[in-house]
Amino acid sequence: MYDVVYRHALAIDDTGDRLAFGSTTGGLWVSEDQGDGWTNVTRTLPPIYAVGFA
């Protein structure tokens, strides 16, 4: 299975340590270590077109 990630569905926080991305198949992943390791938050969301840190 492949996931499509739009440009606006990748976010990097102000420190550059935390990253997040969402896919058009409803998957959401987060990294706390600059992308060295990833945690899948969910795969059951509707298509994700944008993510961001508040």
N, CA, C and O atoms as CSV, one atom per row, in Angstrom:
chain,resi,resn,atom,element,x,y,z
A,1,MET,N,N,0.845,-1.184,0.000
A,1,MET,CA,C,0.000,0.000,0.000
A,1,MET,C,C,0.885,1.240,0.000
A,1,MET,O,O,1.909,1.291,0.681
A,2,TYR,N,N,0.480,2.211,-0.757
A,2,TYR,CA,C,1.205,3.477,-0.831
A,2,TYR,C,C,0.341,4.595,-0.274
A,2,TYR,O,O,-0.884,4.565,-0.392
A,3,ASP,N,N,0.981,5.567,0.325
A,3,ASP,CA,C,0.289,6.737,0.840
A,3,ASP,C,C,0.755,7.944,0.052
A,3,ASP,O,O,1.948,8.105,-0.205
A,4,VAL,N,N,-0.191,8.795,-0.334
A,4,VAL,CA,C,0.125,10.039,-1.017
A,4,VAL,C,C,0.107,11.152,0.022
A,4,VAL,O,O,-0.837,11.267,0.804
A,5,VAL,N,N,1.162,11.977,0.024
A,5,VAL,CA,C,1.263,13.091,0.965
A,5,VAL,C,C,1.396,14.376,0.169
A,5,VAL,O,O,2.342,14.545,-0.601
A,6,TYR,N,N,0.445,15.281,0.357
A,6,TYR,CA,C,0.522,16.573,-0.305
A,6,TYR,C,C,1.530,17.479,0.405
A,6,TYR,O,O,1.831,17.282,1.582
A,7,ARG,N,N,2.034,18.447,-0.305
A,7,ARG,CA,C,3.044,19.366,0.235
A,7,ARG,C,C,2.580,20.023,1.535
A,7,ARG,O,O,3.383,20.184,2.453
A,8,HIS,N,N,1.315,20.404,1.636
A,8,HIS,CA,C,0.798,21.075,2.827
A,8,HIS,C,C,0.470,20.092,3.955
A,8,HIS,O,O,0.072,20.504,5.045
A,9,ALA,N,N,0.638,18.798,3.692
A,9,ALA,CA,C,0.347,17.790,4.708
A,9,ALA,C,C,1.606,17.355,5.446
A,9,ALA,O,O,1.615,16.315,6.105
A,10,LEU,N,N,2.675,18.156,5.337
A,10,LEU,CA,C,3.905,17.930,6.106
A,10,LEU,C,C,4.182,19.192,6.903
A,10,LEU,O,O,4.189,20.292,6.349
A,11,ALA,N,N,4.409,19.040,8.194
A,11,ALA,CA,C,4.670,20.199,9.045
A,11,ALA,C,C,5.907,19.949,9.900
A,11,ALA,O,O,6.161,18.824,10.330
A,12,ILE,N,N,6.671,21.008,10.140
A,12,ILE,CA,C,7.842,20.983,11.011
A,12,ILE,C,C,7.645,22.085,12.052
A,12,ILE,O,O,7.340,23.224,11.701
A,13,ASP,N,N,7.818,21.749,13.326
A,13,ASP,CA,C,7.609,22.776,14.348
A,13,ASP,C,C,8.752,23.791,14.320
A,13,ASP,O,O,9.723,23.625,13.581
A,14,ASP,N,N,8.626,24.840,15.129
A,14,ASP,CA,C,9.601,25.943,15.128
A,14,ASP,C,C,11.007,25.505,15.530
A,14,ASP,O,O,11.986,26.117,15.102
A,15,THR,N,N,11.123,24.451,16.350
A,15,THR,CA,C,12.445,23.986,16.772
A,15,THR,C,C,13.102,23.087,15.728
A,15,THR,O,O,14.319,22.901,15.741
A,16,GLY,N,N,12.298,22.534,14.828
A,16,GLY,CA,C,12.813,21.608,13.828
A,16,GLY,C,C,12.936,20.184,14.332
A,16,GLY,O,O,13.412,19.311,13.606
A,17,ASP,N,N,12.511,19.933,15.573
A,17,ASP,CA,C,12.606,18.595,16.158
A,17,ASP,C,C,11.370,17.741,15.862
A,17,ASP,O,O,11.487,16.546,15.592
A,18,ARG,N,N,10.197,18.353,15.913
A,18,ARG,CA,C,8.958,17.599,15.707
A,18,ARG,C,C,8.467,17.761,14.279
A,18,ARG,O,O,8.426,18.870,13.745
A,19,LEU,N,N,8.098,16.649,13.670
A,19,LEU,CA,C,7.546,16.651,12.328
A,19,LEU,C,C,6.246,15.869,12.342
A,19,LEU,O,O,6.058,14.975,13.166
A,20,ALA,N,N,5.365,16.204,11.442
A,20,ALA,CA,C,4.112,15.465,11.303
A,20,ALA,C,C,3.712,15.464,9.839
A,20,ALA,O,O,3.945,16.434,9.118
A,21,PHE,N,N,3.108,14.369,9.409
A,21,PHE,CA,C,2.541,14.366,8.075
A,21,PHE,C,C,1.312,13.481,8.036
A,21,PHE,O,O,1.190,12.514,8.788
A,22,GLY,N,N,0.414,13.833,7.149
A,22,GLY,CA,C,-0.814,13.086,6.958
A,22,GLY,C,C,-0.948,12.687,5.501
A,22,GLY,O,O,-0.412,13.354,4.617
A,23,SER,N,N,-1.654,11.612,5.254
A,23,SER,CA,C,-1.785,11.104,3.889
A,23,SER,C,C,-3.230,11.179,3.399
A,23,SER,O,O,-4.163,11.375,4.177
A,24,THR,N,N,-3.380,11.019,2.110
A,24,THR,CA,C,-4.720,11.045,1.521
A,24,THR,C,C,-5.513,9.798,1.865
A,24,THR,O,O,-6.718,9.749,1.618
A,25,THR,N,N,-4.863,8.790,2.429
A,25,THR,CA,C,-5.578,7.589,2.860
A,25,THR,C,C,-5.921,7.630,4.352
A,25,THR,O,O,-6.370,6.627,4.907
A,26,GLY,N,N,-5.713,8.775,5.004
A,26,GLY,CA,C,-6.131,8.956,6.391
A,26,GLY,C,C,-5.115,8.586,7.441
A,26,GLY,O,O,-5.463,8.462,8.615
A,27,GLY,N,N,-3.864,8.406,7.049
A,27,GLY,CA,C,-2.814,8.098,8.019
A,27,GLY,C,C,-2.181,9.371,8.550
A,27,GLY,O,O,-2.014,10.340,7.810
A,28,LEU,N,N,-1.829,9.373,9.827
A,28,LEU,CA,C,-1.161,10.513,10.452
A,28,LEU,C,C,0.040,9.984,11.220
A,28,LEU,O,O,-0.106,9.097,12.061
A,29,TRP,N,N,1.233,10.522,10.938
A,29,TRP,CA,C,2.476,10.112,11.582
A,29,TRP,C,C,3.141,11.314,12.228
A,29,TRP,O,O,3.019,12.438,11.742
A,30,VAL,N,N,3.856,11.069,13.345
A,30,VAL,CA,C,4.559,12.122,14.068
A,30,VAL,C,C,5.959,11.623,14.419
A,30,VAL,O,O,6.151,10.456,14.761
A,31,SER,N,N,6.933,12.532,14.327
A,31,SER,CA,C,8.301,12.244,14.739
A,31,SER,C,C,8.711,13.285,15.771
A,31,SER,O,O,8.456,14.476,15.597
A,32,GLU,N,N,9.339,12.835,16.831
A,32,GLU,CA,C,9.830,13.730,17.888
A,32,GLU,C,C,11.346,13.909,17.801
A,32,GLU,O,O,11.926,14.622,18.619
A,33,ASP,N,N,12.003,13.267,16.814
A,33,ASP,CA,C,13.467,13.263,16.744
A,33,ASP,C,C,13.985,13.615,15.337
A,33,ASP,O,O,14.872,12.948,14.804
A,34,GLN,N,N,13.430,14.643,14.769
A,34,GLN,CA,C,13.848,15.165,13.465
A,34,GLN,C,C,13.695,14.156,12.339
A,34,GLN,O,O,14.424,14.219,11.349
A,35,GLY,N,N,12.760,13.232,12.477
A,35,GLY,CA,C,12.484,12.273,11.417
A,35,GLY,C,C,13.254,10.973,11.499
A,35,GLY,O,O,13.120,10.129,10.613
A,36,ASP,N,N,14.062,10.784,12.544
A,36,ASP,CA,C,14.790,9.522,12.681
A,36,ASP,C,C,13.851,8.356,12.990
A,36,ASP,O,O,14.076,7.235,12.532
A,37,GLY,N,N,12.805,8.621,13.765
A,37,GLY,CA,C,11.814,7.601,14.102
A,37,GLY,C,C,10.420,8.184,13.958
A,37,GLY,O,O,10.205,9.371,14.204
A,38,TRP,N,N,9.475,7.344,13.557
A,38,TRP,CA,C,8.110,7.810,13.330
A,38,TRP,C,C,7.124,6.960,14.118
A,38,TRP,O,O,7.314,5.755,14.281
A,39,THR,N,N,6.059,7.612,14.608
A,39,THR,CA,C,4.965,6.938,15.290
A,39,THR,C,C,3.698,7.165,14.496
A,39,THR,O,O,3.365,8.300,14.154
A,40,ASN,N,N,2.987,6.081,14.200
A,40,ASN,CA,C,1.702,6.210,13.520
A,40,ASN,C,C,0.643,6.549,14.563
A,40,ASN,O,O,0.424,5.790,15.508
A,41,VAL,N,N,-0.005,7.682,14.387
A,41,VAL,CA,C,-1.046,8.121,15.314
A,41,VAL,C,C,-2.361,7.425,14.975
A,41,VAL,O,O,-3.050,6.924,15.864
A,42,THR,N,N,-2.707,7.395,13.697
A,42,THR,CA,C,-3.926,6.740,13.242
A,42,THR,C,C,-3.854,6.496,11.746
A,42,THR,O,O,-3.082,7.141,11.036
A,43,ARG,N,N,-4.654,5.574,11.280
A,43,ARG,CA,C,-4.809,5.320,9.845
A,43,ARG,C,C,-6.274,5.424,9.439
A,43,ARG,O,O,-6.651,4.992,8.350
A,44,THR,N,N,-7.099,5.994,10.311
A,44,THR,CA,C,-8.542,5.958,10.073
A,44,THR,C,C,-9.176,7.331,9.878
A,44,THR,O,O,-10.399,7.449,9.955
A,45,LEU,N,N,-8.396,8.355,9.632
A,45,LEU,CA,C,-8.954,9.683,9.397
A,45,LEU,C,C,-9.416,9.802,7.946
A,45,LEU,O,O,-9.016,9.002,7.100
A,46,PRO,N,N,-10.244,10.781,7.662
A,46,PRO,CA,C,-10.543,11.065,6.258
A,46,PRO,C,C,-9.275,11.591,5.575
A,46,PRO,O,O,-8.289,11.855,6.262
A,47,PRO,N,N,-9.270,11.749,4.272
A,47,PRO,CA,C,-8.076,12.254,3.588
A,47,PRO,C,C,-7.554,13.529,4.238
A,47,PRO,O,O,-8.326,14.438,4.543
A,48,ILE,N,N,-6.227,13.594,4.452
A,48,ILE,CA,C,-5.594,14.731,5.108
A,48,ILE,C,C,-4.887,15.568,4.037
A,48,ILE,O,O,-3.995,15.080,3.343
A,49,TYR,N,N,-5.289,16.807,3.916
A,49,TYR,CA,C,-4.719,17.682,2.903
A,49,TYR,C,C,-3.758,18.704,3.478
A,49,TYR,O,O,-2.989,19.303,2.726
A,50,ALA,N,N,-3.774,18.928,4.813
A,50,ALA,CA,C,-2.878,19.892,5.441
A,50,ALA,C,C,-2.742,19.562,6.926
A,50,ALA,O,O,-3.701,19.117,7.555
A,51,VAL,N,N,-1.551,19.780,7.486
A,51,VAL,CA,C,-1.310,19.663,8.928
A,51,VAL,C,C,-0.498,20.866,9.381
A,51,VAL,O,O,0.111,21.545,8.555
A,52,GLY,N,N,-0.480,21.136,10.663
A,52,GLY,CA,C,0.293,22.243,11.195
A,52,GLY,C,C,0.407,22.132,12.701
A,52,GLY,O,O,-0.386,21.450,13.350
A,53,PHE,N,N,1.403,22.810,13.249
A,53,PHE,CA,C,1.583,22.876,14.697
A,53,PHE,C,C,1.046,24.217,15.183
A,53,PHE,O,O,1.279,25.255,14.564
A,54,ALA,N,N,0.326,24.179,16.296
A,54,ALA,CA,C,-0.236,25.414,16.848
A,54,ALA,C,C,0.705,26.026,17.854
A,54,ALA,O,O,0.402,27.073,18.426
